[in-house]
Amino acid sequence: MKRSIKPRKVGVMPWLIGTVLMGGSLVLLFTFGKADWLRRLPLVEAGDREWNSYSALFDRAITQPDSARSTILRIGGSSRTGACVEDQLGGSWYPRWFEGVGYGDSVEVRNSLDREGFVVRFKKNAPYRDQRRIMLTPTTTGHVQAQQLVSIASELGLVTTGTSLVRVLSCGKELGTYLQTEWVDDEMLERRGISGAILVKQGFDPSRPDHQFAVIEADSAERVHLRGVIERALSEVQRGNTDMLAGLVDEKSAIAWLLMAWVDGRDLRTEPVMFAYNWSTGRFSPIYQPPARTGGRNADAPLSYNLLTPLLRRAGFKAQFAKRQAELAARLPEMRQRWNSGELQTMLAVAHVSDANAATALDRPLIAGPGHATFMNGMVMPSVAAATVEDTAMIAHLAKRYKLILQGDSVIFPRGKYMINEDIEFPSTRSVLMLQGARVFLGPGRSLVCKGDLYIRGTMRNPVFIRPQEDGAPFGTVAVLGSGTQQCAISGLYVSGGAGAKVAGNKCGGMVTVQGVARTLLNSTVFQENRADASLLINGGEVEMREVRFEDAAQQFVQLEHVNGVLRDVTMVGARTNTTDGLRIGTGTVAVIRGIYTGLRGTAILADGAAQVLVHKVRLSQNATALRCEARAVLHADGNTLEGNDLVFSTPSTGTSARMLVYPNTLTGNKSERTAGSSIVEKTELDAVTVAPFGVQLNEPVPEVKKPRRGRASRSSSTAD
Amino acid sequence: MKRDRRGTGVGWLIALGIVLVSLVVFAALLGPGRTARIAVASFLSTTVDGLAEAPGPHRLRVIDLRIDQGHLDTLNSDLPWSGDHNVPAMLVEHGVEYPVKFRYRGIYSASHYLGGKKSFRLTLGKDGPFGPYRRLNFINPKSFNMVNDHMGMWIAGRMGVAVPWNEMVFVRLNGEDYGVMEMYEQPDGRFEKNRRLTTDEVPVYRGEYPPITGRELTEKRTLWRKASNWQYVSDADSSLAHAHLQALVDVIYDSTLTLTQRRDTLGSLIDVDAYARYLAAMLVVNTKHMDQYHNQWLVMSERTGLFYPIFWDGLLMFPPEGEPLYFINDALAHWFLRIPEWRLLRDRYAFEGLRELHRSGAFLAEYDRTIERIKPSVLADRNKYGHVSLVPADVHRFSVAHVISSFAGMRSTVSGYWDRTLARLSDGKVAVVRSSTLRLTTANEAPLELRWRSFASTPPVVIVGADTLTTMRKEGGWSLMVHREVGLPEGSWDRPFANWQHYVVKPLDIELSFPGGVPAGLTITNAITDEAVDQAP
């Protein structure tokens, strides 16, 4: 039997069916399939270009345009200039009406001076989402990727500016999509939980005379001091020694910033770099801001001496840079999948990110700014010192003068009286211990600063005292200024008579200030009369307080910022003679369990910023305001006894997203229960799910009250039976 | 067809004839050399510059200005006299219009106001786009290569001398290309504030020709003759600064002071290190443009309370006659360069600068980068005006061919001059004869340093003729500087206010007696370079 030589005819229908079936399957596959497994089919791995082409052809998933998802910002006309914002002349500020999410107020707007777009300045008492300034930049292709770059920088551990896409309407007219960027200022550092830090701006362009000295946002004495430190470190770099610089700059963030500078392809000369200088650690950390423009016409031109690129000349730093570079390159497939933007694809190409020449390309020749040598004449400069060198001689001298005990890394204040008439700063490598019976008398304005751990180990019977030497002449502060890893444990302390102080560039507003410490424990301690901003100020870390008492005249008893903590059985008794506030919680998650808050003529408990607060089984009586909630804070009030207060629950009526959730409480004899128009939500029952984030149990057992024994114990009782 | 071709040929012949006749006429009127230069510049700018197609995007900053034509006409109506008042203008940066004040500037050099590219000054508001700078000059570049002033400033800045912000820019005026210009900060009391050194203004004096009030140039005044010849341009309190300036003028004016008195008094009023760098930069840049009458600035440092200079308008390779090593640009330099220690300090800074700029190739690298940056803008600039002959009034359009040729010329001029200067500073040919005494003979210009090791704690007394030389303890031994004697050339008038003088170094022939004979381990080095000298017997 012969086979037919005629070609078999395939009809239209089979062709159609085949095409529709295959095409449909591909559309379904690319629309609903997950990229990570589709791209790794056995033996067939899709390349970038291949994947993009197929996705463009077959991915039919409905995506919302970015602009549709964006927040709308409305900027109105100005009374000073008739023009709308897009026609505004020059760089001056003009008052305009501004509307954002849950916000509407008069603000000031000006054109950006170094890029296209505007800067919006809000009133001090009416910030927009906690921000005093925002920058709005029209979205070009370069700016769209800014959000992703910020996200990567954030993952690398850098402090970054928040960015988001918004739609801007001016006088009712659509101006298009803009990139809203957070302004780098002190408030931004506060929002990131970085306290005790100042901003320093440094330019890298040696042709600009105004870039050769860092701009330091501090008072004149601090500015002169810090400029001297920077110049000394850079003059050492000029001599080929980077040790001092390495001691000044936070290595991890410096590596991350340089890596980001390599990834985003910025011209290092065009935009100055912002740094946060932490007074307590004495280190600079760069802040990442996406570049206004990428690509450099000065790719090979020298840079001015700066705080970052010379570190690439250190073998260890360079090795770490290469390691982080490799780690980032390894995470690229996942990142690219997250952000499917063409620009970013190029930026995040493996070949670019993992380029072995990155460090060499960033480590460009360095020269001083024009006329630098002339300006250096007469400049105050510290002696060359690596920051890690500990001042052991100073500690030994202190120990000798005050009869302290040096034991290993600890400096011990044993029982005794200590008259201190100088500011003392214990370095981060030393733990300070005050033992029961130690009585520290500080001279007027004098302060005690610990950069390492602080342990105060008194008892209620045999406490540790910290007092001013003279009545009416307050001391400064007792401060623990850590770098995030230190511990502070205080028990059996009686402290009074502080006024707060600025030490080592740090504003320590509390009579006792604890800042940058990982864990703070306070137990059986009494804070008494003082003139400081707060009797106790804790910024950062975990906090636990138990049976701590605050009493007498003070502006405020406790201020907590950026903390997670539990306050149990705390007693606050106002002096009634002034408007003392009790507990103020800024950003953080805090549970206030049991305790007594009474006689406070300010606010007994105030939740502010973005705080999450649980007030549970607390007795609040005779206060001007018992519970208040501001800004974006959320406060849960449950099982409390509220009696004789002027006002019980208070929230601002407009302009904030503060919420107070009120569960069953016992209210008796209060003048007013709540303010009109306040955002208070009544709830029936507090559940375990709500309580869980605060790290406490819903029905925590009440500790047994130890009653003091009266009279002598029977001798025979112990021997009975 | 034949008739047509003949017609064309005749036309060409007539045109050629007209050109030749005009050349002859102009040659007769202006002289052949001048005519040739103008004609060549005109011909090349018309023919060669048009060949540049699509030069590419500017790599320089583009300054976009809008000025009402009526205001421009007023300023242009009677130049140079009519251009010195401010008119409102708009500067466009990042798409935003900034109100600014505009005026022409420069009256003494015709290149500022003749031709199609006039130098001007912008006064910006507090929130201007070029903050912190508020007053900026835009100068029609003075040379064909357009960058010689810019490079002069770069060299001085690199050598540690205070300089204004200086950048090459491309200017557009009312939507049309105006061309490549040099942007220059105008110093005032904010000079240190702009450099983030202070928060307030500091005293600043400007040493310039007297202000023009009528329609004629005012008579030049010698700046250091009177304190009032210096114009105070700051809002800072001036009482202390005026007193110091008066004292400085007095010490310069007084010719009766001894060298020591003068050194000590000057040292308490001026920043000696900064002036040594300034004079060193002048030697390296090879310029005489800061003189007794203009281009001078004095800033009183907030940190030291001493005056330091600003290097201003230092044209690269605008040399004083005869390539002197110690050119006296003004009365202060007249005294400064007489003090041997200060002269040595200046020489060391000059040598250090030349070593870095010339031997290490830093200058050529920057020069090449600058040319690369400026290239597209120069090709796009059809408005290049400059002096095409030595006659001041000959400000005409020049071509890109002039620019290219000038780039190459500057490269070789700089290289040749720096080779010669380095050789002079590092010359180590000294005839040394050691016996009971040490005899040093040389015709070069460098001072010498003698060093020897000794445990003696008291300074040894070294005698030269009737003089006793001062020895200093240095690195475990003793050091003696043999400074060179300088004097004015014969016939020169030895007065600080004489113009454009220079010192010459006198040949050295001295015999030094050491207390215990010539030390055994004595080494002789060139005090500028610290290199051992070639000791000829």
Chai-1 contact restraints between the chains, C-beta under 6 A:
chainA,res_idxA,chainB,res_idxB,connection_type,confidence,min_distance_angstrom,max_distance_angstrom,comment,restraint_id
A,L89,B,E97,contact,1.0,0.0,6.0,A-B,restraint_1
A,G90,B,Y98,contact,1.0,0.0,6.0,A-B,restraint_2
A,G90,B,P99,contact,1.0,0.0,6.0,A-B,restraint_3
A,G91,B,D127,contact,1.0,0.0,6.0,A-B,restraint_4
A,S92,B,D127,contact,1.0,0.0,6.0,A-B,restraint_5
A,N111,B,V96,contact,1.0,0.0,6.0,A-B,restraint_6
A,L113,B,P129,contact,1.0,0.0,6.0,A-B,restraint_7
A,R115,B,H94,contact,1.0,0.0,6.0,A-B,restraint_8
A,E116,B,H94,contact,1.0,0.0,6.0,A-B,restraint_9
A,E116,B,G95,contact,1.0,0.0,6.0,A-B,restraint_10
A,P209,B,W165,contact,1.0,0.0,6.0,A-B,restraint_11
A,P209,B,R195,contact,1.0,0.0,6.0,A-B,restraint_12
A,D210,B,P132,contact,1.0,0.0,6.0,A-B,restraint_13
A,D210,B,N194,contact,1.0,0.0,6.0,A-B,restraint_14
A,D210,B,R195,contact,1.0,0.0,6.0,A-B,restraint_15
A,F213,B,R196,contact,1.0,0.0,6.0,A-B,restraint_16
A,V215,B,R196,contact,1.0,0.0,6.0,A-B,restraint_17
A,R297,B,R59,contact,1.0,0.0,6.0,A-B,restraint_18
A,P370,B,G157,contact,1.0,0.0,6.0,A-B,restraint_19
A,P370,B,V163,contact,1.0,0.0,6.0,A-B,restraint_20
A,G371,B,G157,contact,1.0,0.0,6.0,A-B,restraint_21
A,G371,B,V161,contact,1.0,0.0,6.0,A-B,restraint_22
A,G371,B,A162,contact,1.0,0.0,6.0,A-B,restraint_23
A,G371,B,V163,contact,1.0,0.0,6.0,A-B,restraint_24
A,A373,B,G160,contact,1.0,0.0,6.0,A-B,restraint_25
A,T374,B,G160,contact,1.0,0.0,6.0,A-B,restraint_26
A,T374,B,A162,contact,1.0,0.0,6.0,A-B,restraint_27
A,T374,B,A274,contact,1.0,0.0,6.0,A-B,restraint_28
A,T374,B,Y308,contact,1.0,0.0,6.0,A-B,restraint_29
A,N377,B,D271,contact,1.0,0.0,6.0,A-B,restraint_30
A,N377,B,D273,contact,1.0,0.0,6.0,A-B,restraint_31
A,N377,B,T304,contact,1.0,0.0,6.0,A-B,restraint_32
A,G378,B,R303,contact,1.0,0.0,6.0,A-B,restraint_33
A,G378,B,T304,contact,1.0,0.0,6.0,A-B,restraint_34
A,M379,B,R303,contact,1.0,0.0,6.0,A-B,restraint_35
